[in-house]
Amino acid sequence: QAKRWLSGTLTSRPYPAACRVLEKMFDRSAEELIAPHESTTAKGINHPTATGDTTIPPTLSGPVLRLHDQTYPGHAMGGIYPHPGHDDQPGELITMATADAEDALRFLGRAENATSPEILTLLWNETQRLARTYGDQLTWLVDDLIVARKAIFRLLDSPAPPSQTRDLYFLGGIICSMLAHTGRDLGSLDTSLMYQNTALLCAERAGHPGLHIVVRTEQAASAYWMGRYSESIRYAQLAANEAARVRGSIAVLPVVQEARAWAAIGNAELTRAALNRGRDIRERVTLDDLDEIGGMMRFSLPEQLGIVAGTAAWLPDAAEAEQAASEAVAAMTNAAPANRSFNSEAIARADLALARVRQRALDGAHDAVRPILQVPADRRVLPIRASVLRLHHALADPVFHGSPAARDIAAEIEVFCQHPNPAQLPE
């Protein structure tokens, strides 16, 4: 980030918290520090030389001090996914950015010899930014997540008041939950499990029931997408045990996840019961601190409808499944970016295509699945692949034997799934 400031491309002051940190580090005003190069050199700031001069702290390059949220200018190939503004692959930036960002936070820790409010403010802002880069965008920010995780854990090794320690465990639990989510999407299931366990420990030490729900439901989702439906039910029920103490939107998530897993097993009665409980909880929701963070920490209505659609996709009534999936796709398409997951939209479209295949409406199924088939190869995360392969299996039904339309859709799906998994999540 500091490299961008120094390049002269800065169009506004850094965030106030960043300004306070910079002013304390360099003992100069923010206006002086971001002034044109000639002004700063005229005031005698020492710059490192080729002889190894280290009279100033390490450069603050790296994502923890990011000034602006990453934006995406358009949509790739007319599909449902935004096209990133750069060509970096997940994990590529680690060697370039992680070391500098870690050195910056290490210097700040030494300067204060404790966790300062400024550092906590930066970490809160970064955690919120990452949580709100929802859906597929989070996969492109693995490096940012790892930098934030290392910074938080380093600060936890330093002396800090109990209240700040709880905050750090809370933030660490959120970051590790997002790393677990990204690991699952990338197919790094062992790494995802490691982050799930770490996030659970952070939730326990933070004493935050809402964070417990976040972690347990992440475990339930991972088990579901791996086909371990009974295990998914168990994790969802563990999460539901905390829901009585939580009033935010995340309290709805365990019961709808439980409903989806019951549906996958084929128990329609328990599925309906769980969905009814979910509706009751949703009517009592009062926004809390996780909702304020937003993004992945807020279980928005479009996301709720997406899991309901995934539940209906397992039930016998194909018309009901089509209606549920149509409602989910419409809600996601019209949702604000912070409440929208492009991965979830792709899954809902696959559920819509599946419902139409079950009703022998192959043209409609092709219309529904076409945007998914345009998803770039590096965005074809595990849940999307699983959903599309389920559609492929439905097209193999003997009733479609000899159907050119079914054959063509199946062939497109086979090409879609030929690409290897996206990049693995670094540990």
Buried (B, 14 or more C-beta within 10 A) or exposed (E): BBEEBBEEEEEEEBBEBBBBBBBBBBEBEBEBBBBEEEEBEEEEBEEEEEEEEEEEBBBBBBBBBBBEEBEBEEBBEEBBBBEBEEEEBBBBBBEEBBBBBBBBBBBBBEBBEEBBEBBBBBBBBBBBBBBBBBBBBBBBBBBBBBBBBBBBBBBBEBEBEEEBBBBBBBBBBBBBBBBBBBBBBBBBBEBBBBBBBBBBBBBBBBEBBBBBBBBBBBBBBBBBBBEBBEBBBBBBBBBBEBBEEBBBBBBBBBBBBBBBBBBBBEBBEBBBBBBEBBEEBBEEBEEBEBBEBBBBBBBBBBBBBBBBBBBBBBBEEBEEBBBBBBBBBEBBEEBEBBBBBBBBBBBBBBBBBBBBBBBBBBEBBBBBBBBBBBBBEBBBBBBBBBBBBBBBEBBEEEEBEEBEEBEEBBEBBEEBEEEEBBBBBBE
